[in-house]
Amino acid sequence: MSETAHADPRRGSLLIIGGSEDREDDMQILERFIALCGGPDKRVAVLTAASRVPERMWAIYDAAFGGMNVTSRKPVHIASRAEANDAAMAAEVAQADGIFITGGDQKRLLALIGGTRLDEALHAALAHGACVAGTSAGASAMSAHMLADGKADLHPEKGTVSLGAGIGFVQRVVIDQHFSQRQRLARLLTVVAQNPYLLGVGIDEDTALLIEAGGGIEILGAGAVTVIDGRHMVSNVADIRNRSVPEMVDVRLHLLPSGSRYGAASDSATPAALSDFLKIVTNIA
């Protein structure tokens, strides 16, 4: 992360979307993104690096944001790490009011931009008050520990899911998307079983977790956000073989439906069981 991101006291917001957000009808989540950017006259960059069909992906969001009268919108297509290190492009992204990271493959996204000037520019934009949004793969990539590969169908299974390094806007969290629709509870439990230090966050389709730096959270859209906390868990995961189902006792699960809002962790109205989650997730950088 660039020193600029640490030096600037202003910080923006993250809009983490579980994929398949409405892009044609009421577009609640996308409308909120534009509002967080400061309105339709602000500068919006659409980063398509996660996708192997970037022009097609840009066409989707060009139409959606155009329908919302966003006049200063442009794609950021990255096909190589050399392009991600272009100084002029990175400077332009750093000054954007909003950055939207599309879906695709989060491993591809990080392989192209991780540790580059563009990576630093994303943090710099957030530091000066921009809204950074990511959908599907773009959502998974927002955390420092990124869910990279694997699945668990019916139960959590040791060794079936792997993590990679993400962009790192949030720490101590791993994010899964298309959560209820693709029945990914077992997958996220697998991650938490093997990494109880991390909080698992599963976001449904057409649903977003809005995080305000140092502030609170809000759930938008049609579904819910599931939070899995294994920090108090008793488990035998260290002693069983790969592909075995671990014992997981005292795992805590929070379900936050659309419309849920919580202020800062110190807010007296915040349930004690959620205060640690709020401290962790709102510590964005």
N, C-alpha and C positions, 0 to 999 in steps of 0.2 A: 504493500500500500504506500502511496506517496505521502511525504511529509506534509504536503498541502492539506490532505484530508484530516490530519491530526491538528494542524495549526488553526484552521478556520472554525470558530465556535459555532457557526450555523450548521445545522444538519437537517436533511430533508426527511423523506418518508419512503417506506418500502410497501409495494402493493404486490403480494405474492398470490398468484392465481393458479387454481388447480387444473387449468386447461379447459378447452371448449367453452370459453366465455361467449356470451351472446354478442355477436358482431353485426346484427342486422335489425333487431327490434328495439327494445327499450335500452339496450346496451348500458345497463346500470354500472357495471364495473369499469368499462372503458370511459363512460362519462365521468365517473369519479376520478379516474386517472387524469383526465384533462383538467378537471377542477383542481386537483392537487398540484398540477403543473403551473397553475395560475390563470388558466383560461385558454380559449382557442387561438389567441394571438401569440402564445408563447412557442418556443422552439422545441419540437419533439423529434427525437432520433429513434428509429426502429432498427434494432440490431438483429440481423437475421443469421448470424454465424452458426447457430445450432442446426440450421436446416440445410439439407442437400438440394433444396429447390428454393433458393432465396428470393428469386424474382416472383415466384408464385406466392410466397409468404408475404412479401412486401405488397403485392397487389391486394391481398385480403385486408391488410391494415391501412393501406393507402385509401381504399374505398371507405372503410369504417371511420377513420379520422377525417377524411374529406367530408363525409356525411355529417360530421359534427362541426364543420366549418373551421377545422384546424388548418390554417393557411401555411404555417412554417413547419412542414413535416418533410423528413427526408430519410431514405434508407441508409443503413451502414452495412454494406456487404463486405464480409471478410472471408477470403479464400486461402489465406496463408498467414503465418506468423510475421512475415515481413510486412504485410499490409497492416497487421495489428500494431506494428511498431512505427507506423507512419506518424510523424510528429504533427503535421497539419491536421490530419483526421482526428487524432487524439485530442488536440486542443479544442477542436470544434465540439466534440462529444463532451468534454469537460465543462463547456459553457452552456450545454443544453439545459432547458428547464424540465424536461422529462425524457426518460429513456425507457423504451419498451423492448424487452428481450423476448423474442418469439420462442415457440416450441421447436422441437426437432430431437436432437440427441445431446444431452448435457456433456457427455464425454467429448464429443466433437467440439462443442463450444469452448470447453476449458483447454483442450489441446491446441486450439487456435489462439485464444486470447490470454490464457493464464500467464501471469508475470510480465505481460507486455505493457507498452504505453497505454493501450486501450484499457487494459485492466486498471491501471492507475487512474485513467480518466474517469472511469465509472465511479470510483471512490471519491475523486475530486468533485464530480458533479453532485453526488449525494452530500458531500461536505458543505457545498455552497447553497444547499437548500432544494435541490432538484428532487423530483419523485422518480424513483427507479422501480419499474414494474417488470415482472417476469411471469410468463405463463407456461405451464407444462414443464418441459425441460428447462426453460428459463427460470421457473420457480425452484426446481431442485438445485439449480446451480447457485442460488443466492447464499446458501450457508457455507461455512468453512469446511464442514464435513458433508460431502455430497453423495447421495445414493447413486451408485454408478451402474450396478449390474445385479441380476439375479431375481428370483421370485420364490415365494413359499405359498403353496396353494391353500391347504386346509388348516395347517398348524405352523407355528414358527419352527424352522429347521436350522440347526447349527450349520454354518459354513455355506449356506446357499445364497447369501447376499453380500456384496462387496461395496465398500465406500471408496471415494476418491476425494481429491482436494477441490473445493468449490471456490467461488469468488470471495466469500468471506465477509459479506455484509453483516451476518449474524453468526455468533459463536455458540457452541454447545447445543446445537439443534441440527437435526437431519430432517429434510422435508421430502415427503412423497406427495404425488399429485394423481388426478383421476381416481381419488382414493376409494370412495364407496362404489363407484361405477365399475371399477376393475377389481374390487374385493381385495384390497391390499393391506388389510389389517394384519394378516399373518406375516406379511413381508416386513412391515414396520416393527412388529413385535420381535422378529428375528434380529433386526438391527439393534433394538434396545436390549435384548437378551445378551448380546455380545458386546454392547457398548453402553452400559447403564449410566455412564457419565453424560450421555447425550439424551436430550428430550426428543421424542419422535413427534412430528407434526404432519398429519395427513389432511390434505385439502381436497374437497370434492370438486367436481366439474362445475363450471359457471359459479364459482365461489372464490372469494379472495380474503386473505388475511392482511389487513392494513396495520402497519406498525409505524407509530410516530416515535422518532428518536427521543429517548428519555421521557416519553409520555406514556400513552396507552395503546390499546389495540381495538380493532373493530372488525366484525365479520360481515362481509357483503355478499349479495348474490342469492343463489337458489338453494344452496346446500348447507354444509356444516364443516367445521374444522375439528379434528380429533387430535387430542394431545395425550401422549403416552409418557408417563414418568416412571422410570425404573430405578431411581436412585435409592429407594428404600427396599428394593427387591431382594429376596433370597432365591438363589438359583444354583443349579448344578451344571450350568453350561460349560464351565471350565473342565469338567470331568467326563463329559460324554463324547461320543464319536460324532464326526460329521454326518449330517443327514438325520441325526437323532432329534427328537422333540425335547426341548429343555423344560425342566420344572421352573415355573416363574410364580413366586408367591409374593403378594403385596405389591403388585404392579398397579399404579394409579392411572385411571383414564378419565379425561375431561372431554366432554362433548359441548362444543360452542356453536350453536346454530346461528344462521343469518340473523343479524340484528343485535347480536351480543356486543356489548361495549364495556370495556374496563379501563379505568384511568391508570395513573401511575401506581406502581407496586405499594407505595406508601399511603395510598388513598384508603381511608378507613372503611369505605364501601367495598373494597376488593376482598374477596374471600381469601383466608389465609392460605388455603391449598393452592391458590393461583398466584400468590405474591411472588414466589421464587420464579415461576415461569415468566411473569411479566418483567421481573428484573433482568432475566437472561435475554429474553427475546427483544426487549426494547433497547438493549445496549448495542446499537448498530453503529457501524463505522465505515 
